[in-house]
Each structure stands twice: as structure tokens, then as C-alpha cells.
Amino acid sequence: MTTFLTYTILGLVLGSVYSIAASGLVLTYNTSGIFNFAHGAQAMFGTFLYWHCTERWGWPVWLALIVVVGVAAPRWAPPCTPPSCGACAAPPTSRRSS
């Protein structure tokens, strides 16, 4: 029973991570029309920075988490610029003829 519970929890956590990654890809594609795979690189950068702060520099976990999520992630996130193709423009309203 312990093994079943362990694998159930691990499966739920991994499924949650997959759904967050998929949501990011869908959001990027729907708003810009470009399929962007940069989410993995940004996640790896944040993970490496967190590991470096806690293991190499000996920072407490809470401080490293605040620095990575609150300072580094917004600082090195790619700029959000609308594409030149006009995908972000509001769609025209449809008028029905009466």
C-alpha cells in the first residue's frame, strides 16, 4: 500500500508539471501564433540558479526561492512584445444583416 500511495502522489505531481508546461506552450501559441520552446530553457535556468544558491553558496531554502522566483525570473524573462503579424489585434466584430 505504501508503494501505491507513493507512486500515486508522484504521478499527480508529474502530471501537474506536464499540465503547467503544456498550458504555457498553449498560451504562448494562442497569443502570438509562434510555437516557442523556451519554457524548458527558462525552467532549467531557474532550477540551476536555485541549486547553486542552496548547495554552492549555502543559502537557506526560503531565501534562494525568493531570489529565484521573485528576482531572477522577472529579471531574465524574455520581453513580451506583440508580433508584427497582428495576431494580438482584436478580431473584427461580425454584423448580421437584417
TIRO-225097 format. One record per residue (C-alpha): residue number from 1; x, z, y. Coordinates in steps of 0.05 Angstrom, whole numbers, plus 5000, padded with zeros to 4 digits. Layout:
TIRO-225097
k,X,Z,Y
NUM,X,Z,Y
...
***
This chain:
TIRO-225097
k,X,Z,Y
1,5000,5000,5000
2,5058,5014,5047
3,5086,4945,5037
4,5018,4913,5050
5,5009,4952,5115
6,5080,4935,5138
7,5071,4861,5126
8,5002,4862,5158
9,5030,4893,5222
10,5089,4845,5223
11,5043,4786,5213
12,4998,4807,5270
13,5058,4817,5316
14,5089,4750,5298
15,5021,4715,5306
16,5015,4746,5375
17,5083,4720,5395
18,5064,4650,5370
19,4999,4651,5408
20,5033,4672,5473
21,5085,4617,5465
22,5030,4566,5450
23,4989,4589,5510
24,5050,4579,5555
25,5060,4508,5528
26,4987,4491,5536
27,4984,4520,5606
28,5045,4480,5628
29,5020,4416,5598
30,4949,4422,5626
31,4972,4438,5697
32,5030,4389,5703
33,5019,4337,5649
34,5091,4348,5624
35,5106,4378,5556
36,5160,4428,5573
37,5201,4465,5520
38,5238,4510,5570
39,5199,4572,5547
40,5246,4583,5489
41,5308,4580,5533
42,5278,4629,5582
43,5258,4677,5526
44,5329,4673,5497
45,5359,4687,5565
46,5316,4749,5574
47,5330,4774,5504
48,5405,4765,5512
49,5404,4799,5580
50,5364,4858,5552
51,5412,4864,5493
52,5472,4860,5539
53,5445,4915,5585
54,5428,4963,5528
55,5485,4950,5479
56,5544,4930,5521
57,5532,4969,5585
58,5495,5028,5552
59,5435,5027,5599
60,5372,5064,5578
61,5318,5021,5547
62,5268,5032,5604
63,5319,5012,5657
64,5340,4949,5620
65,5267,4930,5610
66,5252,4939,5684
67,5313,4899,5705
68,5299,4842,5656
69,5224,4836,5667
70,5219,4858,5740
71,5283,4829,5770
72,5316,4776,5726
73,5254,4740,5702
74,5225,4726,5771
75,5294,4711,5800
76,5315,4658,5749
77,5247,4628,5733
78,5243,4554,5747
79,5208,4535,5812
80,5135,4518,5807
81,5128,4451,5842
82,5069,4405,5833
83,5084,4339,5801
84,5084,4276,5842
85,5033,4242,5797
86,4975,4280,5829
87,4956,4318,5766
88,4945,4381,5807
89,4896,4348,5855
90,4824,4367,5849
91,4784,4318,5808
92,4733,4277,5846
93,4662,4302,5844
94,4613,4258,5807
95,4550,4237,5843
96,4489,4217,5806
97,4448,4161,5834
98,4374,4177,5840
***
